[in-house]
Amino acid sequence: MQADDRVLLIDLENMVGLVQPRPDLVRARVHALLEAAGPVHHALASYAQGEPSSDRGASVLAELRVAPWPVPAGKNAADDALLQHARYVHSRGGRTFTVASADHRFAELARWGQLDVLAWEGQPVARALTAAGAHLRRLPRASTSGPAAPAAHVAAVSVSRARATPSRPVEMSLRRGLLSAILTGVGIGIGERLTARALRTGVRAPRAADIRVRDEAPRRRR
């Protein structure tokens, strides 16, 4: 990684909700955070997972191209996961972090490079974050009526590419036409070569004098 490759770390419990928030709320708020962060090398969201079979947050995050990191329920479990990943990024050369959380524990990232903090308007933010030199950005609290997720654009690109690709029947027809053209060209080329060879070897067309007309069958004697 390069030092200016930005990594977005999302404390999902702090920015969306503690107990399995609705998928549409997760989608709207995470989309707002992605828009505010701008271009990123990658994004990771961590949260305490309840029953895995009922966890729809991972699917929504994957739809938004955010890596989900569910952790067992426990005090600061999600924060620990995000900080662990930040240490890994730092070991790989990353020095630019954007954290979507108001928790004081992320203040230590300011010692590792540039730290930007995303928080909602009116959300209490730990003083330790600003004291550590983090740049705080306040965002309007997103609702479920927010804009479409980035994945919608990706889907549109995929559809346009699919339209530009010939369908299988059309593709087979093109292949048959191309094969026919190649065979026709080969046949014409062979005919031309045989004609040229005949001219070079002196083969000439028969003349009228060379054609002997056989007499008709002898008439039956009377």
C-alpha positions as CSV (number, residue, x, y, z in Angstrom):
1,M,0.0,0.0,0.0
2,Q,1.0,3.6,-0.5
3,A,1.0,6.1,2.4
4,D,-1.8,8.1,0.9
5,D,-4.1,5.1,0.2
6,R,-7.1,5.9,2.3
7,V,-8.8,3.2,4.4
8,L,-12.3,3.6,5.7
9,L,-13.1,1.9,9.0
10,I,-16.7,1.9,10.0
11,D,-17.9,1.3,13.6
12,L,-21.3,0.0,12.5
13,E,-22.7,-0.1,16.0
14,N,-21.7,3.5,16.7
15,M,-22.9,4.8,13.4
16,V,-26.0,2.7,12.7
17,G,-27.3,0.9,15.7
18,L,-26.5,-1.7,18.3
19,V,-29.1,-4.5,17.7
20,Q,-29.3,-5.8,14.2
21,P,-30.5,-2.6,12.4
22,R,-32.8,-2.8,9.4
23,P,-31.0,-3.5,6.2
24,D,-32.4,-0.3,4.5
25,L,-31.0,1.8,7.4
26,V,-27.6,0.1,7.1
27,R,-27.6,0.7,3.3
28,A,-28.5,4.4,3.6
29,R,-26.1,5.3,6.3
30,V,-23.1,3.3,5.0
31,H,-23.7,4.8,1.6
32,A,-23.6,8.3,3.1
33,L,-20.3,7.4,4.8
34,L,-18.8,6.1,1.6
35,E,-19.8,9.3,-0.2
36,A,-18.3,11.4,2.5
37,A,-15.0,9.5,2.6
38,G,-14.5,9.7,-1.2
39,P,-12.1,7.4,-3.0
40,V,-10.7,4.7,-0.7
41,H,-8.3,1.8,-1.1
42,H,-10.9,-0.3,0.8
43,A,-13.5,-0.1,3.5
44,L,-14.1,-2.4,6.4
45,A,-17.1,-2.4,8.8
46,S,-17.2,-4.3,12.1
47,Y,-20.1,-5.1,14.4
48,A,-21.2,-7.5,17.0
49,Q,-23.1,-10.4,15.4
50,G,-26.1,-12.0,17.1
51,E,-27.5,-15.1,15.4
52,P,-25.5,-15.7,12.2
53,S,-28.6,-17.1,10.4
54,S,-30.5,-13.9,10.9
55,D,-27.5,-11.6,10.1
56,R,-28.5,-9.6,7.0
57,G,-25.9,-6.8,7.6
58,A,-23.1,-8.8,6.0
59,S,-25.1,-9.1,2.7
60,V,-25.9,-5.4,2.7
61,L,-22.2,-4.4,3.3
62,A,-21.1,-6.8,0.5
63,E,-23.6,-5.1,-1.8
64,L,-22.0,-1.8,-1.0
65,R,-18.5,-3.3,-1.5
66,V,-17.6,-2.9,2.2
67,A,-15.9,-5.8,3.8
68,P,-17.9,-7.1,6.7
69,W,-16.2,-8.2,9.9
70,P,-18.8,-9.6,12.4
71,V,-17.4,-10.3,15.8
72,P,-18.9,-12.1,18.9
73,A,-20.8,-9.8,21.2
74,G,-18.6,-8.3,23.8
75,K,-17.4,-5.0,25.1
76,N,-15.3,-3.1,22.5
77,A,-15.2,-6.2,20.3
78,A,-15.9,-4.3,17.1
79,D,-13.5,-1.5,18.1
80,D,-10.8,-4.1,18.7
81,A,-11.3,-5.6,15.3
82,L,-11.1,-2.3,13.5
83,L,-8.0,-1.3,15.4
84,Q,-6.4,-4.7,14.6
85,H,-7.0,-4.1,10.9
86,A,-5.6,-0.5,11.2
87,R,-2.4,-2.0,12.6
88,Y,-2.2,-4.4,9.7
89,V,-2.7,-1.5,7.2
90,H,0.0,0.5,9.0
91,S,2.4,-2.5,8.7
92,R,1.7,-2.5,5.0
93,G,2.6,1.1,4.6
94,G,-0.8,2.7,4.9
95,R,-0.8,6.1,6.7
96,T,-4.2,7.6,5.8
97,F,-7.3,6.6,7.9
98,T,-10.9,7.7,7.9
99,V,-12.8,6.4,10.9
100,A,-16.6,6.5,11.1
101,S,-17.1,6.5,14.8
102,A,-17.2,8.8,17.8
103,D,-15.5,6.4,20.1
104,H,-12.3,7.7,21.9
105,R,-10.4,4.5,21.3
106,F,-9.6,5.5,17.7
107,A,-7.6,8.5,18.8
108,E,-4.5,6.3,18.8
109,L,-4.7,6.2,15.0
110,A,-3.6,9.8,14.9
111,R,-0.1,8.7,15.9
112,W,0.0,6.4,12.9
113,G,-0.7,9.0,10.2
114,Q,-3.5,11.2,9.0
115,L,-6.8,10.6,10.8
116,D,-10.2,11.9,9.6
117,V,-13.3,11.2,11.7
118,L,-16.8,11.1,10.3
119,A,-19.7,11.7,12.7
120,W,-23.4,12.6,12.4
121,E,-24.7,16.1,13.2
122,G,-25.6,16.2,16.9
123,Q,-23.7,13.0,17.7
124,P,-21.5,13.3,20.8
125,V,-17.8,12.8,19.8
126,A,-15.1,11.9,22.3
127,R,-12.8,14.7,23.1
128,A,-9.8,12.4,22.8
129,L,-10.4,12.3,19.0
130,T,-10.1,16.1,18.5
131,A,-7.4,16.3,21.1
132,A,-5.3,13.8,19.2
133,G,-5.4,16.0,16.1
134,A,-8.1,14.2,14.2
135,H,-10.0,16.2,11.6
136,L,-13.7,15.9,12.4
137,R,-16.3,16.1,9.7
138,R,-20.0,16.3,10.6
139,L,-22.6,14.7,8.2
140,P,-26.4,15.0,8.0
141,R,-27.8,11.9,9.6
142,A,-28.8,9.7,6.8
143,S,-32.3,8.1,6.7
144,T,-33.8,5.2,4.7
145,S,-34.9,7.6,1.9
146,G,-31.3,8.2,0.9
147,P,-29.9,7.8,-2.7
148,A,-29.2,4.5,-4.4
149,A,-26.2,2.6,-3.3
150,P,-23.0,2.5,-5.4
151,A,-23.8,-1.1,-6.4
152,A,-26.6,0.3,-8.5
153,H,-24.1,2.0,-10.7
154,V,-22.0,-1.1,-11.0
155,A,-25.1,-3.1,-12.0
156,A,-25.9,-0.5,-14.7
157,V,-22.4,-0.8,-16.1
158,S,-22.7,-4.6,-16.2
159,V,-26.0,-4.3,-18.0
160,S,-24.6,-1.9,-20.6
161,R,-21.6,-4.3,-21.2
162,A,-24.0,-7.2,-21.6
163,R,-25.9,-5.2,-24.2
164,A,-22.7,-4.5,-26.1
165,T,-21.9,-8.2,-26.2
166,P,-23.5,-10.2,-29.0
167,S,-26.0,-12.9,-27.9
168,R,-25.1,-16.5,-28.5
169,P,-27.3,-16.9,-31.6
170,V,-25.9,-13.8,-33.1
171,E,-22.4,-14.9,-32.3
172,M,-22.9,-18.3,-33.9
173,S,-24.3,-16.6,-37.0
174,L,-21.3,-14.3,-37.2
175,R,-19.0,-17.3,-36.9
176,R,-20.8,-19.2,-39.6
177,G,-20.7,-16.2,-41.9
178,L,-17.0,-15.8,-41.3
179,L,-16.3,-19.5,-41.9
180,S,-18.3,-19.3,-45.2
181,A,-16.4,-16.2,-46.3
182,I,-13.1,-17.9,-45.5
183,L,-14.0,-21.1,-47.4
184,T,-15.2,-19.1,-50.4
185,G,-12.0,-17.1,-50.4
186,V,-9.9,-20.3,-50.3
187,G,-11.9,-21.8,-53.2
188,I,-11.4,-18.7,-55.3
189,G,-7.7,-18.6,-54.4
190,I,-7.3,-22.3,-55.4
191,G,-9.0,-21.7,-58.8
192,E,-6.8,-18.8,-59.5
193,R,-3.7,-20.7,-58.7
194,L,-4.7,-23.6,-60.9
195,T,-5.4,-21.3,-63.8
196,A,-2.1,-19.5,-63.4
197,R,-0.2,-22.9,-63.3
198,A,-1.9,-24.0,-66.5
199,L,-0.9,-20.9,-68.3
200,R,2.7,-21.3,-67.1
201,T,3.0,-24.9,-68.3
202,G,1.8,-24.1,-71.8
203,V,-1.6,-25.8,-71.7
204,R,-3.7,-24.3,-74.5
205,A,-7.2,-24.6,-75.6
206,P,-8.0,-27.1,-78.4
207,R,-8.4,-25.6,-81.9
208,A,-11.2,-26.5,-84.4
209,A,-8.7,-28.2,-86.7
210,D,-7.6,-30.6,-84.0
211,I,-11.1,-31.8,-83.4
212,R,-11.9,-34.9,-85.6
213,V,-15.5,-35.6,-86.2
214,R,-16.1,-39.2,-86.4
215,D,-18.1,-40.4,-89.4
216,E,-21.5,-41.5,-88.7
217,A,-22.1,-45.2,-88.4
218,P,-22.0,-47.0,-91.8
219,R,-25.3,-47.2,-93.5
220,R,-26.9,-50.6,-93.6
221,R,-26.6,-52.2,-97.1
222,R,-29.8,-52.8,-99.0
